[in-house]
Amino acid sequence: VNLAVDRFGGLDITFNNVGAVGQMGAISDLSLDDWRETLDTNLTSAFLGAKHQVPAMVERGGGSLIFTSTFVGHTVGMPGMTSYAASKAGLIGLTQVLAAEHGPRGVRVNALLPGGTDTPAATFKTPESRTFVENLHALKRVAQPEEIARSALYLASDASSFTTGTALFADGGVSINRT
């Protein structure tokens, strides 16, 4: 935040794009340390970012604050993803509250909810696992990173000047697909 203010005269856009699935498994097998690590990575980091980003945006006269959330825990419950789902659903709540609190000061706050994306972190260990994930999506494929980036750019741009407090799906229909 300080670097943006010093170098560019203020902060206009932030994209808090972090995600860790964390320990997967039944809740009875999840340790408190595993739970906290995932919530700290996915939710507490967003809180800490926004805590410093929002005042800089308010001082600048407004801006766009974006969080990366997910459909997991919002529209779909996926077994074994307790801490991930809770942390990412918490981001949607944080998004809504910050949008309501800071909208009058010109700060827009939104969550981007991507589906499966073909990144180095994607866990397609076999062609069969990739096909399985692709088939979860209504579009029957995963996104290219550029497709998710375009959705983030929309939220960052003036094209979304009347969009705030929303959970924007860029998920290829995985949240609604049942085939």
Biotite code that builds the C-alpha atoms (Angstrom):
import biotite.structure as struc

atoms = struc.array([
    struc.Atom([0.000, 0.000, 0.000], chain_id="A", res_id=1, res_name="VAL", atom_name="CA", element="C"),
    struc.Atom([2.758, 2.423, 0.946], chain_id="A", res_id=2, res_name="ASN", atom_name="CA", element="C"),
    struc.Atom([4.641, 1.671, -2.269], chain_id="A", res_id=3, res_name="LEU", atom_name="CA", element="C"),
    struc.Atom([1.537, 2.386, -4.378], chain_id="A", res_id=4, res_name="ALA", atom_name="CA", element="C"),
    struc.Atom([0.906, 5.629, -2.518], chain_id="A", res_id=5, res_name="VAL", atom_name="CA", element="C"),
    struc.Atom([4.553, 6.718, -2.750], chain_id="A", res_id=6, res_name="ASP", atom_name="CA", element="C"),
    struc.Atom([5.111, 5.709, -6.370], chain_id="A", res_id=7, res_name="ARG", atom_name="CA", element="C"),
    struc.Atom([1.688, 6.356, -7.934], chain_id="A", res_id=8, res_name="PHE", atom_name="CA", element="C"),
    struc.Atom([0.133, 8.880, -5.568], chain_id="A", res_id=9, res_name="GLY", atom_name="CA", element="C"),
    struc.Atom([-2.520, 6.506, -4.265], chain_id="A", res_id=10, res_name="GLY", atom_name="CA", element="C"),
    struc.Atom([-4.155, 3.113, -4.454], chain_id="A", res_id=11, res_name="LEU", atom_name="CA", element="C"),
    struc.Atom([-6.921, 2.545, -7.011], chain_id="A", res_id=12, res_name="ASP", atom_name="CA", element="C"),
    struc.Atom([-7.188, -1.235, -7.419], chain_id="A", res_id=13, res_name="ILE", atom_name="CA", element="C"),
    struc.Atom([-6.287, -4.262, -5.343], chain_id="A", res_id=14, res_name="THR", atom_name="CA", element="C"),
    struc.Atom([-6.614, -7.898, -6.273], chain_id="A", res_id=15, res_name="PHE", atom_name="CA", element="C"),
    struc.Atom([-6.254, -10.097, -3.213], chain_id="A", res_id=16, res_name="ASN", atom_name="CA", element="C"),
    struc.Atom([-5.696, -13.350, -5.052], chain_id="A", res_id=17, res_name="ASN", atom_name="CA", element="C"),
    struc.Atom([-4.638, -16.119, -2.707], chain_id="A", res_id=18, res_name="VAL", atom_name="CA", element="C"),
    struc.Atom([-5.856, -19.611, -2.126], chain_id="A", res_id=19, res_name="GLY", atom_name="CA", element="C"),
    struc.Atom([-4.772, -22.721, -0.325], chain_id="A", res_id=20, res_name="ALA", atom_name="CA", element="C"),
    struc.Atom([-6.946, -25.826, -0.229], chain_id="A", res_id=21, res_name="VAL", atom_name="CA", element="C"),
    struc.Atom([-5.306, -26.891, 3.010], chain_id="A", res_id=22, res_name="GLY", atom_name="CA", element="C"),
    struc.Atom([-5.655, -30.269, 4.633], chain_id="A", res_id=23, res_name="GLN", atom_name="CA", element="C"),
    struc.Atom([-8.416, -32.265, 3.014], chain_id="A", res_id=24, res_name="MET", atom_name="CA", element="C"),
    struc.Atom([-10.477, -34.947, 4.692], chain_id="A", res_id=25, res_name="GLY", atom_name="CA", element="C"),
    struc.Atom([-13.282, -35.487, 7.151], chain_id="A", res_id=26, res_name="ALA", atom_name="CA", element="C"),
    struc.Atom([-13.751, -32.795, 9.788], chain_id="A", res_id=27, res_name="ILE", atom_name="CA", element="C"),
    struc.Atom([-12.992, -35.363, 12.499], chain_id="A", res_id=28, res_name="SER", atom_name="CA", element="C"),
    struc.Atom([-9.516, -35.777, 10.972], chain_id="A", res_id=29, res_name="ASP", atom_name="CA", element="C"),
    struc.Atom([-8.842, -32.037, 10.619], chain_id="A", res_id=30, res_name="LEU", atom_name="CA", element="C"),
    struc.Atom([-6.586, -30.574, 13.290], chain_id="A", res_id=31, res_name="SER", atom_name="CA", element="C"),
    struc.Atom([-7.126, -27.122, 14.737], chain_id="A", res_id=32, res_name="LEU", atom_name="CA", element="C"),
    struc.Atom([-3.712, -26.111, 13.376], chain_id="A", res_id=33, res_name="ASP", atom_name="CA", element="C"),
    struc.Atom([-4.706, -27.220, 9.846], chain_id="A", res_id=34, res_name="ASP", atom_name="CA", element="C"),
    struc.Atom([-7.996, -25.310, 10.170], chain_id="A", res_id=35, res_name="TRP", atom_name="CA", element="C"),
    struc.Atom([-6.257, -22.140, 11.332], chain_id="A", res_id=36, res_name="ARG", atom_name="CA", element="C"),
    struc.Atom([-3.565, -22.320, 8.654], chain_id="A", res_id=37, res_name="GLU", atom_name="CA", element="C"),
    struc.Atom([-6.156, -22.456, 5.871], chain_id="A", res_id=38, res_name="THR", atom_name="CA", element="C"),
    struc.Atom([-8.291, -19.684, 7.388], chain_id="A", res_id=39, res_name="LEU", atom_name="CA", element="C"),
    struc.Atom([-5.211, -17.517, 7.965], chain_id="A", res_id=40, res_name="ASP", atom_name="CA", element="C"),
    struc.Atom([-4.061, -18.004, 4.375], chain_id="A", res_id=41, res_name="THR", atom_name="CA", element="C"),
    struc.Atom([-7.417, -17.475, 2.678], chain_id="A", res_id=42, res_name="ASN", atom_name="CA", element="C"),
    struc.Atom([-9.416, -15.203, 4.988], chain_id="A", res_id=43, res_name="LEU", atom_name="CA", element="C"),
    struc.Atom([-7.216, -13.504, 7.568], chain_id="A", res_id=44, res_name="THR", atom_name="CA", element="C"),
    struc.Atom([-4.804, -12.375, 4.850], chain_id="A", res_id=45, res_name="SER", atom_name="CA", element="C"),
    struc.Atom([-7.749, -10.748, 3.028], chain_id="A", res_id=46, res_name="ALA", atom_name="CA", element="C"),
    struc.Atom([-8.813, -9.003, 6.228], chain_id="A", res_id=47, res_name="PHE", atom_name="CA", element="C"),
    struc.Atom([-5.289, -7.696, 6.789], chain_id="A", res_id=48, res_name="LEU", atom_name="CA", element="C"),
    struc.Atom([-4.971, -6.550, 3.186], chain_id="A", res_id=49, res_name="GLY", atom_name="CA", element="C"),
    struc.Atom([-8.322, -4.750, 3.238], chain_id="A", res_id=50, res_name="ALA", atom_name="CA", element="C"),
    struc.Atom([-7.552, -3.179, 6.626], chain_id="A", res_id=51, res_name="LYS", atom_name="CA", element="C"),
    struc.Atom([-4.724, -1.240, 4.978], chain_id="A", res_id=52, res_name="HIS", atom_name="CA", element="C"),
    struc.Atom([-6.035, -1.003, 1.422], chain_id="A", res_id=53, res_name="GLN", atom_name="CA", element="C"),
    struc.Atom([-9.448, 0.520, 2.156], chain_id="A", res_id=54, res_name="VAL", atom_name="CA", element="C"),
    struc.Atom([-8.160, 3.644, 3.965], chain_id="A", res_id=55, res_name="PRO", atom_name="CA", element="C"),
    struc.Atom([-5.756, 4.341, 1.076], chain_id="A", res_id=56, res_name="ALA", atom_name="CA", element="C"),
    struc.Atom([-8.600, 3.995, -1.424], chain_id="A", res_id=57, res_name="MET", atom_name="CA", element="C"),
    struc.Atom([-10.865, 6.237, 0.631], chain_id="A", res_id=58, res_name="VAL", atom_name="CA", element="C"),
    struc.Atom([-8.115, 8.845, 0.774], chain_id="A", res_id=59, res_name="GLU", atom_name="CA", element="C"),
    struc.Atom([-7.766, 8.590, -3.021], chain_id="A", res_id=60, res_name="ARG", atom_name="CA", element="C"),
    struc.Atom([-11.515, 9.097, -3.505], chain_id="A", res_id=61, res_name="GLY", atom_name="CA", element="C"),
    struc.Atom([-12.463, 5.488, -4.206], chain_id="A", res_id=62, res_name="GLY", atom_name="CA", element="C"),
    struc.Atom([-11.278, 2.343, -5.887], chain_id="A", res_id=63, res_name="GLY", atom_name="CA", element="C"),
    struc.Atom([-11.917, -1.311, -6.571], chain_id="A", res_id=64, res_name="SER", atom_name="CA", element="C"),
    struc.Atom([-11.048, -4.045, -4.077], chain_id="A", res_id=65, res_name="LEU", atom_name="CA", element="C"),
    struc.Atom([-11.257, -7.622, -5.390], chain_id="A", res_id=66, res_name="ILE", atom_name="CA", element="C"),
    struc.Atom([-10.975, -10.907, -3.503], chain_id="A", res_id=67, res_name="PHE", atom_name="CA", element="C"),
    struc.Atom([-10.655, -14.372, -5.050], chain_id="A", res_id=68, res_name="THR", atom_name="CA", element="C"),
    struc.Atom([-13.230, -16.678, -3.516], chain_id="A", res_id=69, res_name="SER", atom_name="CA", element="C"),
    struc.Atom([-14.795, -19.818, -4.985], chain_id="A", res_id=70, res_name="THR", atom_name="CA", element="C"),
    struc.Atom([-18.069, -21.600, -5.597], chain_id="A", res_id=71, res_name="PHE", atom_name="CA", element="C"),
    struc.Atom([-16.959, -24.217, -3.019], chain_id="A", res_id=72, res_name="VAL", atom_name="CA", element="C"),
    struc.Atom([-18.911, -23.495, 0.138], chain_id="A", res_id=73, res_name="GLY", atom_name="CA", element="C"),
    struc.Atom([-21.047, -20.914, -1.645], chain_id="A", res_id=74, res_name="HIS", atom_name="CA", element="C"),
    struc.Atom([-23.111, -22.934, -4.112], chain_id="A", res_id=75, res_name="THR", atom_name="CA", element="C"),
    struc.Atom([-21.530, -26.376, -3.776], chain_id="A", res_id=76, res_name="VAL", atom_name="CA", element="C"),
    struc.Atom([-20.441, -28.382, -0.746], chain_id="A", res_id=77, res_name="GLY", atom_name="CA", element="C"),
    struc.Atom([-17.541, -30.617, -1.677], chain_id="A", res_id=78, res_name="MET", atom_name="CA", element="C"),
    struc.Atom([-16.718, -33.369, 0.814], chain_id="A", res_id=79, res_name="PRO", atom_name="CA", element="C"),
    struc.Atom([-13.345, -33.082, 2.508], chain_id="A", res_id=80, res_name="GLY", atom_name="CA", element="C"),
    struc.Atom([-12.965, -29.336, 1.918], chain_id="A", res_id=81, res_name="MET", atom_name="CA", element="C"),
    struc.Atom([-14.172, -28.018, 5.294], chain_id="A", res_id=82, res_name="THR", atom_name="CA", element="C"),
    struc.Atom([-11.595, -25.315, 6.018], chain_id="A", res_id=83, res_name="SER", atom_name="CA", element="C"),
    struc.Atom([-11.256, -24.239, 2.379], chain_id="A", res_id=84, res_name="TYR", atom_name="CA", element="C"),
    struc.Atom([-15.017, -23.848, 1.955], chain_id="A", res_id=85, res_name="ALA", atom_name="CA", element="C"),
    struc.Atom([-15.398, -21.969, 5.236], chain_id="A", res_id=86, res_name="ALA", atom_name="CA", element="C"),
    struc.Atom([-12.533, -19.588, 4.496], chain_id="A", res_id=87, res_name="SER", atom_name="CA", element="C"),
    struc.Atom([-13.653, -18.807, 0.956], chain_id="A", res_id=88, res_name="LYS", atom_name="CA", element="C"),
    struc.Atom([-17.318, -18.410, 1.966], chain_id="A", res_id=89, res_name="ALA", atom_name="CA", element="C"),
    struc.Atom([-16.088, -16.028, 4.661], chain_id="A", res_id=90, res_name="GLY", atom_name="CA", element="C"),
    struc.Atom([-14.557, -13.894, 1.901], chain_id="A", res_id=91, res_name="LEU", atom_name="CA", element="C"),
    struc.Atom([-18.005, -13.396, 0.402], chain_id="A", res_id=92, res_name="ILE", atom_name="CA", element="C"),
    struc.Atom([-19.307, -12.161, 3.741], chain_id="A", res_id=93, res_name="GLY", atom_name="CA", element="C"),
    struc.Atom([-16.295, -9.863, 4.088], chain_id="A", res_id=94, res_name="LEU", atom_name="CA", element="C"),
    struc.Atom([-16.924, -8.589, 0.553], chain_id="A", res_id=95, res_name="THR", atom_name="CA", element="C"),
    struc.Atom([-20.540, -7.724, 1.296], chain_id="A", res_id=96, res_name="GLN", atom_name="CA", element="C"),
    struc.Atom([-19.825, -5.929, 4.559], chain_id="A", res_id=97, res_name="VAL", atom_name="CA", element="C"),
    struc.Atom([-16.939, -3.902, 3.143], chain_id="A", res_id=98, res_name="LEU", atom_name="CA", element="C"),
    struc.Atom([-19.021, -2.972, 0.082], chain_id="A", res_id=99, res_name="ALA", atom_name="CA", element="C"),
    struc.Atom([-21.833, -1.687, 2.318], chain_id="A", res_id=100, res_name="ALA", atom_name="CA", element="C"),
    struc.Atom([-19.471, 0.132, 4.687], chain_id="A", res_id=101, res_name="GLU", atom_name="CA", element="C"),
    struc.Atom([-17.272, 1.802, 2.093], chain_id="A", res_id=102, res_name="HIS", atom_name="CA", element="C"),
    struc.Atom([-19.509, 2.177, -0.958], chain_id="A", res_id=103, res_name="GLY", atom_name="CA", element="C"),
    struc.Atom([-20.546, 5.692, 0.130], chain_id="A", res_id=104, res_name="PRO", atom_name="CA", element="C"),
    struc.Atom([-16.852, 6.627, -0.050], chain_id="A", res_id=105, res_name="ARG", atom_name="CA", element="C"),
    struc.Atom([-16.466, 5.323, -3.592], chain_id="A", res_id=106, res_name="GLY", atom_name="CA", element="C"),
    struc.Atom([-14.857, 1.983, -2.762], chain_id="A", res_id=107, res_name="VAL", atom_name="CA", element="C"),
    struc.Atom([-16.305, -0.987, -4.667], chain_id="A", res_id=108, res_name="ARG", atom_name="CA", element="C"),
    struc.Atom([-15.662, -4.435, -3.211], chain_id="A", res_id=109, res_name="VAL", atom_name="CA", element="C"),
    struc.Atom([-16.313, -7.676, -5.104], chain_id="A", res_id=110, res_name="ASN", atom_name="CA", element="C"),
    struc.Atom([-15.391, -11.347, -4.974], chain_id="A", res_id=111, res_name="ALA", atom_name="CA", element="C"),
    struc.Atom([-14.363, -13.291, -8.068], chain_id="A", res_id=112, res_name="LEU", atom_name="CA", element="C"),
    struc.Atom([-15.346, -16.972, -8.043], chain_id="A", res_id=113, res_name="LEU", atom_name="CA", element="C"),
    struc.Atom([-13.361, -18.920, -10.645], chain_id="A", res_id=114, res_name="PRO", atom_name="CA", element="C"),
    struc.Atom([-13.880, -22.521, -11.604], chain_id="A", res_id=115, res_name="GLY", atom_name="CA", element="C"),
    struc.Atom([-11.163, -24.992, -12.472], chain_id="A", res_id=116, res_name="GLY", atom_name="CA", element="C"),
    struc.Atom([-8.268, -23.200, -14.116], chain_id="A", res_id=117, res_name="THR", atom_name="CA", element="C"),
    struc.Atom([-5.322, -24.621, -16.027], chain_id="A", res_id=118, res_name="ASP", atom_name="CA", element="C"),
    struc.Atom([-2.487, -23.273, -13.881], chain_id="A", res_id=119, res_name="THR", atom_name="CA", element="C"),
    struc.Atom([0.754, -24.822, -12.657], chain_id="A", res_id=120, res_name="PRO", atom_name="CA", element="C"),
    struc.Atom([-0.944, -25.307, -9.287], chain_id="A", res_id=121, res_name="ALA", atom_name="CA", element="C"),
    struc.Atom([-3.793, -27.316, -10.834], chain_id="A", res_id=122, res_name="ALA", atom_name="CA", element="C"),
    struc.Atom([-3.705, -30.867, -9.605], chain_id="A", res_id=123, res_name="THR", atom_name="CA", element="C"),
    struc.Atom([-4.314, -32.802, -12.807], chain_id="A", res_id=124, res_name="PHE", atom_name="CA", element="C"),
    struc.Atom([-2.107, -35.777, -11.991], chain_id="A", res_id=125, res_name="LYS", atom_name="CA", element="C"),
    struc.Atom([-3.458, -37.897, -14.836], chain_id="A", res_id=126, res_name="THR", atom_name="CA", element="C"),
    struc.Atom([-5.396, -37.296, -18.067], chain_id="A", res_id=127, res_name="PRO", atom_name="CA", element="C"),
    struc.Atom([-8.330, -39.040, -16.365], chain_id="A", res_id=128, res_name="GLU", atom_name="CA", element="C"),
    struc.Atom([-8.306, -36.612, -13.428], chain_id="A", res_id=129, res_name="SER", atom_name="CA", element="C"),
    struc.Atom([-8.245, -33.668, -15.828], chain_id="A", res_id=130, res_name="ARG", atom_name="CA", element="C"),
    struc.Atom([-11.193, -35.116, -17.779], chain_id="A", res_id=131, res_name="THR", atom_name="CA", element="C"),
    struc.Atom([-13.079, -35.629, -14.508], chain_id="A", res_id=132, res_name="PHE", atom_name="CA", element="C"),
    struc.Atom([-12.578, -31.977, -13.498], chain_id="A", res_id=133, res_name="VAL", atom_name="CA", element="C"),
    struc.Atom([-13.436, -30.714, -16.980], chain_id="A", res_id=134, res_name="GLU", atom_name="CA", element="C"),
    struc.Atom([-16.686, -32.699, -16.925], chain_id="A", res_id=135, res_name="ASN", atom_name="CA", element="C"),
    struc.Atom([-17.738, -31.042, -13.673], chain_id="A", res_id=136, res_name="LEU", atom_name="CA", element="C"),
    struc.Atom([-18.098, -27.796, -15.651], chain_id="A", res_id=137, res_name="HIS", atom_name="CA", element="C"),
    struc.Atom([-21.083, -27.000, -17.884], chain_id="A", res_id=138, res_name="ALA", atom_name="CA", element="C"),
    struc.Atom([-18.595, -25.905, -20.564], chain_id="A", res_id=139, res_name="LEU", atom_name="CA", element="C"),
    struc.Atom([-16.816, -29.289, -20.248], chain_id="A", res_id=140, res_name="LYS", atom_name="CA", element="C"),
    struc.Atom([-13.396, -27.677, -19.934], chain_id="A", res_id=141, res_name="ARG", atom_name="CA", element="C"),
    struc.Atom([-11.322, -25.725, -17.445], chain_id="A", res_id=142, res_name="VAL", atom_name="CA", element="C"),
    struc.Atom([-10.476, -22.050, -17.864], chain_id="A", res_id=143, res_name="ALA", atom_name="CA", element="C"),
    struc.Atom([-7.295, -20.643, -19.245], chain_id="A", res_id=144, res_name="GLN", atom_name="CA", element="C"),
    struc.Atom([-5.731, -18.165, -16.786], chain_id="A", res_id=145, res_name="PRO", atom_name="CA", element="C"),
    struc.Atom([-6.387, -15.310, -19.224], chain_id="A", res_id=146, res_name="GLU", atom_name="CA", element="C"),
    struc.Atom([-10.128, -15.967, -18.990], chain_id="A", res_id=147, res_name="GLU", atom_name="CA", element="C"),
    struc.Atom([-10.103, -15.475, -15.231], chain_id="A", res_id=148, res_name="ILE", atom_name="CA", element="C"),
    struc.Atom([-7.853, -12.437, -15.627], chain_id="A", res_id=149, res_name="ALA", atom_name="CA", element="C"),
    struc.Atom([-10.409, -10.805, -17.937], chain_id="A", res_id=150, res_name="ARG", atom_name="CA", element="C"),
    struc.Atom([-13.083, -11.177, -15.252], chain_id="A", res_id=151, res_name="SER", atom_name="CA", element="C"),
    struc.Atom([-10.737, -9.596, -12.709], chain_id="A", res_id=152, res_name="ALA", atom_name="CA", element="C"),
    struc.Atom([-10.040, -6.760, -15.149], chain_id="A", res_id=153, res_name="LEU", atom_name="CA", element="C"),
    struc.Atom([-13.778, -6.183, -15.516], chain_id="A", res_id=154, res_name="TYR", atom_name="CA", element="C"),
    struc.Atom([-14.120, -5.807, -11.737], chain_id="A", res_id=155, res_name="LEU", atom_name="CA", element="C"),
    struc.Atom([-11.090, -3.524, -11.616], chain_id="A", res_id=156, res_name="ALA", atom_name="CA", element="C"),
    struc.Atom([-12.277, -1.308, -14.474], chain_id="A", res_id=157, res_name="SER", atom_name="CA", element="C"),
    struc.Atom([-14.854, 1.435, -14.839], chain_id="A", res_id=158, res_name="ASP", atom_name="CA", element="C"),
    struc.Atom([-16.927, -1.064, -16.857], chain_id="A", res_id=159, res_name="ALA", atom_name="CA", element="C"),
    struc.Atom([-18.089, -2.374, -13.460], chain_id="A", res_id=160, res_name="SER", atom_name="CA", element="C"),
    struc.Atom([-18.689, 1.071, -11.926], chain_id="A", res_id=161, res_name="SER", atom_name="CA", element="C"),
    struc.Atom([-22.122, 0.042, -10.579], chain_id="A", res_id=162, res_name="PHE", atom_name="CA", element="C"),
    struc.Atom([-21.027, -3.424, -9.397], chain_id="A", res_id=163, res_name="THR", atom_name="CA", element="C"),
    struc.Atom([-20.265, -3.870, -5.718], chain_id="A", res_id=164, res_name="THR", atom_name="CA", element="C"),
    struc.Atom([-20.847, -6.457, -3.022], chain_id="A", res_id=165, res_name="GLY", atom_name="CA", element="C"),
    struc.Atom([-21.190, -9.223, -5.574], chain_id="A", res_id=166, res_name="THR", atom_name="CA", element="C"),
    struc.Atom([-19.830, -12.718, -5.943], chain_id="A", res_id=167, res_name="ALA", atom_name="CA", element="C"),
    struc.Atom([-19.023, -12.837, -9.661], chain_id="A", res_id=168, res_name="LEU", atom_name="CA", element="C"),
    struc.Atom([-18.883, -16.343, -11.086], chain_id="A", res_id=169, res_name="PHE", atom_name="CA", element="C"),
    struc.Atom([-16.254, -17.055, -13.736], chain_id="A", res_id=170, res_name="ALA", atom_name="CA", element="C"),
    struc.Atom([-16.616, -20.770, -13.228], chain_id="A", res_id=171, res_name="ASP", atom_name="CA", element="C"),
    struc.Atom([-17.568, -22.283, -16.571], chain_id="A", res_id=172, res_name="GLY", atom_name="CA", element="C"),
    struc.Atom([-20.864, -23.344, -15.016], chain_id="A", res_id=173, res_name="GLY", atom_name="CA", element="C"),
    struc.Atom([-19.374, -25.726, -12.454], chain_id="A", res_id=174, res_name="VAL", atom_name="CA", element="C"),
    struc.Atom([-21.588, -24.232, -9.723], chain_id="A", res_id=175, res_name="SER", atom_name="CA", element="C"),
    struc.Atom([-24.790, -25.042, -11.628], chain_id="A", res_id=176, res_name="ILE", atom_name="CA", element="C"),
    struc.Atom([-23.854, -28.175, -13.567], chain_id="A", res_id=177, res_name="ASN", atom_name="CA", element="C"),
    struc.Atom([-25.371, -31.478, -12.491], chain_id="A", res_id=178, res_name="ARG", atom_name="CA", element="C"),
    struc.Atom([-24.274, -33.682, -15.387], chain_id="A", res_id=179, res_name="THR", atom_name="CA", element="C"),
])
